[in-house]
């Protein structure tokens, strides 16, 4: 059946006739009839700006949906899509008459009333947030919305000029890209041409005039080329269908205005499409074409082996054909041609039978369309953002994504411009992103902030013990990656904060017990409310964090609240000597190492060389025999299995650390490449860190660099490590335990 065009008129009889070509179930056809009967009553008397009955628009929407071969539920929802808002039909009545499924679809496409925003752009963004969220739940919503918008654009001439401009901009920015992403080429092309007609009428008419001037000449060349190609294919007994392909106006406009090309420089105005039975025949015909006509270098594209993200498949080539004219030739199968014109709607067109399931269909579409899976996940992650931020994020991360990166298995991951391996990792899976430690691009180790390009093959290296860094937020491009990184860091910080608070609580309780004080009183927050300021705390929780981080000793705090006699410290010192038999008094002139135990002075302490703790590290004291107290990092393996009775709490005395530097050993493992060592030394010079020792070699085919650096504290060390990780080829960096 011939499908009517924009200038024709349709009736409900046309809808039924077209629907009946693929829907035969009487109950399904009755559902469409029921929806039509209902709108004829509910919209009775309502008119469009053109003066025609409003129901004409609804019938057109249903007809367009029939051309896409959507199911009876979708067609019925298309007929009913304005009834809840325009006719004040309650949700309960819709469910009672047409069921939950149709009601949900109608709600998804219902126009939003003017909302009380001062900025019209917020109304616009809020409207589309609802559309996008509904679309993420059910692809049929956007099919109805596209049909609705197409007919509105066809009848836009009856709107005031300012509304024509606004609706056309919205259509060009939102609906045409969605149609393109879904591969619904027929609708996309018509929408883009109609938008151009209203947005830049001068350019539109100029292109139409240029096409008209060359029309007869172009037709002559195309006819000649078709005759030659037909003879070639007939000679080789190929079964085919062939047609000329018209270049749509907006496509010409983009090349002339955006790419600054002259009309006579456009090579693909002359175009042929060859449609075959089998994809193997496509390559055979391509060989015949290239054997007869000289192909243009760089113009061949194999979208059969590597389909576009919207599942489009075809072979594209450009050749010098009849009369020396350049022709673009597309070669595809019948099913590929259907998919190219009607996209996802063609691939999943309605199939009758009890096995049909809309939810299964949605899942299958998501599996086939990677961008739709990303869209659904992203919509769920950012749906609570402000409307404008939500709209901008989806537009950038999904609808403007045009960098195609491959996994080592050949799966295409679609990303926006400027995306990095970390963005790529999070698109694969959240856990891959969380534990990423490096990336290989085209088998070469690269920094994780490298900007990926189309055609790159990216492999992510992971470590289950690693996690995202806040520095990642400075370079990730996609909102999805950014949100997941923030969520991870917030959760990790919350857990760390809880652990630090519990550690501070434990230390305070031990000190209270040691002093034989009343725990009920001295663990009460009110006891310390007058002393918070002197420790830089706002509340009792802050105070516990300061104690837990060992930025202050519980003894110092309690000494302010409940001063003790001097003999208390003497007794404590004696107790340590008696119990551990190890505390050796320092010489009076011995230089402090910036570590204290409670308020006790004079005990010999030294920093352990096995783990080299530095200010900012969590530390613990180990009472050794005859050597005083050795200070280890709390995570040092050498103190994990010792007698806990020989461990004591120590803390950094930050008032006594000025201008001190501490040695720390690092091991760098990475790709053995020229100038790696030079780049490491240069990087350390840039961050102003002293190199005390350096040793480089090859270990297990990897470059291995051992460094001893002099740094002030753990914060400076972390900054240094973060900068070293950005060096090309660096895979891992760790502090050495001797």
N, C-alpha and C positions, 0 to 999 in steps of 0.2 A: 504494500500500500504506500502510495506517495505521501510523504509527510509535508504538511502545510507549512509555509514560511511565515515571516513576521507580518507581511502585509495582507495575508489572507484572514479570514474569519473562521472561527471554529464553533461548533455546537456540542452539546453533550452527546449527541448521536455520533459525532466524530470520535469523541473520547471512548465511547463504548465499542465502536468499531475497531479502533486501534488496540484497545485493551484486549479485545476478544481474539486478536491474532496470537496471543501467547498466554492468556488466562482463560481457561475453559471451565473451571469449577463454578457451578451456578451460585453457590453461597458467596464466593469471592466477588463475582459480578454484582450480586444483590447488595453486598456491602457498599460498593461504589455507588450504586443507584440510591441506596438509603442516604448516603452522605449528600448526594446531589439534591434529593428531595428536601433534606433538612435545610440546606443553605438557601434554597429557593424561597423557603418560608421565612427564615431568620433574616436574610439580607434583602427581603422584599422592600422596594422603595428606595434603597440606597443607590446612589449614583457615583460614578467616577468623575474626575474633572473634565473628561471628554464628553460627558453627558450620557454615556452608555451605562446600562445597569452594572452594578458592582460585580454581579455574578459572572459577567463575561471574563473578568480577570481570574476568578477562581477556576473557571472551566479551562482557561488557557494554561494555568499552572498544572492542572491535572493532565492536560494533553501533552505538555512538555515532559512530564514525568512518564507518560506512556511511551514517548519516543525513546526514553532511556530504559524502557522495559523494567520499571520498578514494580514492586508487588502491590496487591490490592489495598493493603493497610496503608502503604505510603501514598497511593493515589487518593484514598479517602481522606487521609490527613492533609494532603494538598488542597483538596476541596474545602476542608474545614479550617484551614490554618488561621483565618481571621475571625472566626465566629465567637471565640471566647472573649476577645477584647472588644470587637466592634459591636457585638450584640449582647454583651454582658451575660454570657451563658456561664453559670457556675460550674466549677470543676466536677461537683457531684453529679450534675445532670449529664455532663459529657461522658463520665465513666459509666453511668447507668445506660446511656444510649449506645455508646460506641466502644466502651471498654477502656481498661487502663493503658494499653499499648498506644492506641490512637491518641488518647488524651495527653499522654506524655510527649508524643511527637508534636502535637499542636502547641503545647506549652513551650517546647523548645524553639519554635519558630514564631511565637507570638511577639508582635512588636512591643517594645517597652514604652510606657508612657513617659512623658517629659519628667525628668527627675529634678529635684531641687538643687542642681549644681549651678554655680555662677558661670562656670566656663563651659561653653557648648562642646568643647573637645572631650570633656569628662562624660557628658551624656553619650556622645558618640562611642567612647571607649567602653563605657558601662554596658551599652547595648550589645557591643560585640563580645564582651566578656561572656555574657549570657549565651550568645550564639555558640562561642567556642566551647564552653563547658558542656553545653547540650550536644554539640557535635562530637566531643570526645566520648560521650556516652553512647551515641548512636549515629552512624554515618548517614542514615536516612534523613536526619534533621537538615544537614547541609544540602542534600539533593533537593529537598523541598525549598529551601531558602534560595538556592541557585535558580530554580525554575521561577520562583516568585520575583527575584531580582531581574531575570532576563525579560520577563514580560513588562515589568515596570520600566526598564530601560527602553523597550520598544515603543512605549507610549509616553515617553518623557517630554515630548513636544508640548503637552498640555500643561506642563508645570511652569511656574515663573522662572526667569533666567537664573536667579541666584540659587534656586533649589535644583535646577538642572546641573549647575556647576558642582554643588555640594554632593548630590547623589552620584554624579559621574566620578568625582574624586574618590568617594567612598568605594564605589564599585571597582575602580582601577586598583585601589590599594588593598582591598579585602577580598572581594568575590572573584575577580579574574585570577589572582594568584591561587586561590583555593581550587578553582576549576582546573588550573594548570597542574597543581599538585595531584589532583585526583585523575588527571589525564583526560578530562572531558573537553576535548579540543573544540568540538562544535560550539559549545556554550562559551568557552574562553574567547575564541576568535570573534564571535558576534558581540560579546560584552566589550572587548577591547576596541573594536571598530566604532561601536555606538558611543563609548566614552570619549574617544578622540573627536567624534563629530561635535560634541558639546564643549569639550575642554579646549580644543584648538581648531575651530571650524575652518579657519583660513588654510592651515596646513592640510586638513582633511580634503578640502575641495581642490587644492593644488595637486595632491597625489592622485585623486580621482581623475582630474583633467589629464595629467601625464599618462596615466594608464589608458585613458580613452584614446589619446593621440596615437599611442603605439599599439593599440588593440589589434588592428587589422594586420599590421606587420608581424606582431608577436604570434598571432593566430596562424599566419602563414608558415612561420618557422616551426611552430609546435606541430602543425599538421604534417609538415615534411618529415620532422624527426619521428613522429609516431608511425608514419608509413614505413620508414626505414627500419625502425626497431621491430615493428610487427613482422616485416619480411624476415628479419634475422631470427626471431623466435619461431616463426612458422617453419623456417628452413630446418630448425633443430627439433621440431615437433614438441614444442613446449606448450603446455596448457596454461593459459594466463588470462588475466583481465587487465586492461590498461586504461588510464584516464589522465588528462591534463590536470595540473594542480595549480589553482590560483593562489597567488601570494596575497594575504590579507593586508588591508590598508595600514593597520597599526604596526605590523611587522616592517613594512617599508618605511614608515615614519621613524621608527626607532633607529634604523640604519642611516637614514638621511639626516635626522636632527641630532640624535644622540651620538652616533658614530661619525657624523659629518661626511657622509658619502654622497656623491652625485647620483642622480637617478640612473644615468647610463653606466654607473659602476656596479650596479646591483646585478650579480650574475645569476641569482636564483629566481628571477622573474619567469624564466622559461623552465618549466618543470614537468616531469612525467612521473607517474606512479605505476609500477608494475606489481600486480597482485597475483600470487601463485598459490598452489595447493599445499606445498610442503616447504618447510624451512631449508631443507637440503637443496631444493630447486633454487632457492634464493641465491645461494653461493654459485651455483652453476650458471645462472643468468648473469650474475655479476661478472663472472669470467668471460662470458660471451660479449658483454657490453664493453669491458676493458680491452678485449681483443680487437673489437671493431673501432672503438673511439678512444682517443688519447685522454686519460684521466688527468685532472688537475692535482698536482702534489699537495698533500696536506688536507685534502677535502673529503677523504674517505672516512666514514664512521661506521663501526660495527656495533649497533645497538641490539643486535640479536644475541651475540655472545655476552655483551655487557649492557643489559637493559638500563634505561633511565630510572631514577628513583620512583617515578609514577608508573613503572612497569612497561613503558613504551618500548616497542621493539621494531626495528627496521634496519635495512642497510641503506646508507646514504653515500652517494658519490656524485662528483661533478665532472662532466666530460665536455670536450669540444665536439659539438655535433653538427647537424645540417647547417650549411651556410656559414660555418665558422662561429656559430653562436654557442655560448656556454649554456649547458643544460644541467640542472640538478635532477638526479634520478633517484627515486626511493623504491626499494624492492622489499616486499613483505608478503606474508600470507594473509588469507582472508580473516583469520582470527586476530592477527596482529593489526589489520586495518580497522576492524571493529573496535579493538581496544584503543587504537590511536584516536579514533573519532569520539568515542563515548566513554573511554577510560574505565574507571572502576565500576561504573554503572553497567558497562557492557560485560565485564569479566564476571560480575556477580549478579547478572540480570536474573529476575525472578524465575524460580523453578518450582513448579507445582508439585505437590506431594507431601505426605505426612512427615518426610524427613527434613523439610525446610525449617530452618531455625534462624531468626534474625540475630540472636546473640552469637550463634556459631559463625554466621556470616560476618559479623563485626570482628570476631576474633581472627578469622581467616584473612580479612582485609588488613588488620593490624599486623599480622605475620608477614604478609606480602609487601605492605607499604611500610618501610622502616620509619619514614618521617611521621606516619600516623601513630605508630607505637610511641615514638618520642613525644609527639604532641599530646597524647593521652596522659603519659607519665608527667610531662611538664605542666599540663593543666591541673593535674591533681596536686602538684608540688606548690604552684604559685597562685592558686585560685583565690587565696586570701589577700593577695597584694592589692594595692590600689588599682583601679580600673585602667588608668593610663599606663602604669608600669606593666601590668599584665599584658595589655595590648602590644606595647613596645617590645616586650620580651618575646612574645610569640612571633611577632613580625620579624624580629631580627634572627632568632634562633631556629625558627621553623620555616617560615614562608620566604625568607631571603637567604636561606642556607644554600650555598652553591659551591662548597668545597667538598669533594668526594674522596675520602681516604679509605684505603683497603686494609682489612685485617690480614694476617698471614694466610688465613684460610680462603681469602678472596671475597669476604663479605664487605659490601660498601657501607661506610658510615658517613652520613651527611652532616656537615658542620657549617656554621657561618664563617665568613672571612675572619682571619686573625686567630682561629682556634689553635690550641696547643695539644701536645700529647695528653695532658691532664684532662682537657675537655673530651678528647677521644676516649680515654679510659673510663670516664664516667658515663659516656654514651653506651659503652659495652655493658658495664654493670657497675652498680654502686660500690661493691666490694673491691672490684678491680681498681677503681679510682682511689678508694680509701688507702689501699696498700701499695700504690704505685711508687716505685723508687727510681725508675729510669725508663728510657725509651730508645728503641732502635727504629730509625727511619731509613728504609731502603738498606737495612743491615748495617747501618752506621750508628753508633751511640751518639745521641744528641742531648743537649740540655732540655729539661722538661718544659721550659718556656718557649721552645722553638715554634715558630708559626708553620703550621702544616699547609701543604699545597695539594691540589687535585692530582691524583695518581700516586701519591705517597703510599708506601706500604709501612704501616706502623705496628710495632710489637711492643707491648708494655711489660716491663719487668716489675715483679711485685715481691713484697716481703711481708708476711703475715704479722710481723712484729712492728711494722711501721704504720704511720698515720699521716693525715694531711698536715701541712704547715700553713700558718697564717699568711706566709709569703705567697702562697698559691693564689690567694685572693687578688693579688696585684696584677696577675697576668691571665687568669682564666677568662674566657670570652663568653661562655654560655651561662645563662642564669641557672640552669639545672646543676651544673658543676658547682657554681658559687653557693647555691642554697645547700647542697649536700656537704660541702666543706664547712660552711658555717654551722650547720646542724651537728656535724661530727665534733667540731672544736668546742661548741657550747656544751655538748654532752660530756666530752672528755674533761673540760674545765670544771664542770659541775661535779663530776666524780672526783677529780683531783682536789677540788676545794673541800669536798666532804671528807676526804682522807686527811687533808691538812688540819681541818677543824678537829677531827677525832684525835689526831696526833697531839695537837695543842691541848685538848681536853685531858688526854692521858698524862702528858708531862705535868700539867697543873695539878692533877689529882695526886701524882706521885710526890710532888713537892709539898703539897698539903699534908699528905700522910707522913712524910719525912719530918715535918715540923710539928706533927701531932696536933694539927688544927682541926676544927670542926668542918668536915667536908660539906655538910648541908649549908653552912654559912658561906664558906669560901669558894663554893662552886656556883653561888647565886650571882646572876649578872648585876644586881643592884649593888653588890659589895664593891664593884669596881667602877661605878659610874663617874666617880670624881677623879679617876686616874686615867681615863681613856685618852684624853688630849695629850698627856705626856708621852704616850706610846704611839701617837698618830693614828689612833683607832676611833671609829665613829660609834661602835657598839661592841657588845661582848663577843659577838661572832668574829669581828675584825681582830679583836684582842687574841682570840684563840688561834686565828690564822697567823698572826705575828709570832706567837709562841710555837706553833706547829712548823713554821718555816725557820725556826731558830734565829729569828732576827732579834729576839730578846729572850732572856732566861726567866722561867717561872719564879726563880728565887729573887730576881730583881723586882718583879711585880709584887710578890708577897712582902718583900722587905719594905716597900713603900706603904702597903696596906697594914701590915702587922710587923713592925720592926722587932728584931730579936737581939739578944745580947751577943757581944763579940765571941763569947765562948762557944756559941753554936757552930760557928765556922771552924773554930779550932777542933771541936769534937768531930765535925764532919771530916776534916782532914785526917784526924787520927783514925777514924773509922775506916776510911779508904785504905790507909796504910796497913791497918790491922787485918782487914778483910782480904785485901788483894796483895799485900806485902810488896808493893811495887812503886808507890808514889815517891819519886825522888825529887827533892827540892832543887829548883833552878838556882843557879848563881844569880846574885842580885843584878848583875850587869848584863845578863843574857837577854838578847833581843826577842821581843814578843813575835809570835807567828800569826797573831790576829785571831786566836781561838781561845775561848774560855770555857770553864766548866762551872756552871752556876755563878756564884760570886767569889769563887775560890781563886786565889792567885798563888804563884810560887810552885805549882806542880809542873814537872817537866813534861812537855808535850812536843810531839814532832809529827809532821805530815808524812803519811805512809807513801812510799815510792811505788807500791804495787798499783795503786789506782789514782794517785796524784790528785786529790780533791782540790778544788779551787772555790773561792767565795761564790755562793749561789748554789753550790751542790748541797744536797742533803747529806749530813755527816754523822758519824758515830765514833765514840772513843773506845779503844781496846786497851785495857790495862795489861801491859806486858811485864814479864819478870825482869826486873833490873833495868828496864829501859823507859820507864814512865808510861805515859799514855800516847799511843799511836792513833792518829786520826785517819779514818778510812771514809770513802764514800759509802753511804748506807747500802747501795746495791753491789758493793764489792764482793765478789765470790769468796774472798779470803776470810770474811767475817760472817758468812751465812751459816756455817755449821759449828761455830765455836761455842764454848760455854757462855750462855747469855749472862751469867753472873759477872763475867769479866768485861761486859759492855756497859759504858756509861754515856749519858747524854752530854753532848758538847754542842756549842753553837759558835757561829762566826761573830766576832766582835767588830761590827762594821764601823765603829768609831775609831778603830785602831788599824785600819786597812789602807789608809791613804798612801798612794804611790807604791804599793807593794805589787810585785808581779810573781806569778806562779808558773812553774813549768808543767806542761801537759803534753802527752804523747798521742799522736794521731797516726792512723794507718789509712792510706788512700789506695783503693783498688779501682782500676779502670782499663780502658782500651789502650793497648800498646801502640801509640802513634807518635810521629815526630812532634817535638816541641811541647809535649804534655808537661814535662817537668818545668820547662821555662814558663809555661802558662800558670802553673801552680805558684812559682816564686813571684811572678808578676802580680798575681791576685793577692798574695800575702802582703806584698809591698803596698798595694792600694788600700788595704784595710789597716795598715800601720801596725802589723804584728811582727814581733822580733822572732827570727828563726834561730834557735839555739843549736839545732843539729838537723841534718837531712841525709837520707839514705834511699836510693832508688835502685830497683832491679826488676827482674821478670820472675813471676811466680805463677805456675799453672797457666802459662800462656797469657796472663794478664800483667799489666804494669802494676808494680807494688811500690808505693812511696811511703816511707816512715819519716815523721817529722817530730821534733821537739820544739814547741812554741812557748814563748813567755807571754802570758796574758794576765789581765787584772781580775777578771771574774768570768762566771759562766755565761753571762749575757754576751760579752764580747766574743767568747769562744763560739757561741751559737751563730752569731753574725758571720764570723769567719768561716764556719762550716757551710752555712747557707750560700756564701759567695763561692766557695770552692766547688759546691755541687753544680753551679752554673757552667763550669768549665766543660767544654765538649769532650766527651770520652770518660768523664768521671762517673763511676757506677755507685760505689759505696764509700762512706767515710765513717770510721769509728774510733773511739778513744781506746787506747791500748791498756789492757790489764796485764801486768808483769807477773 
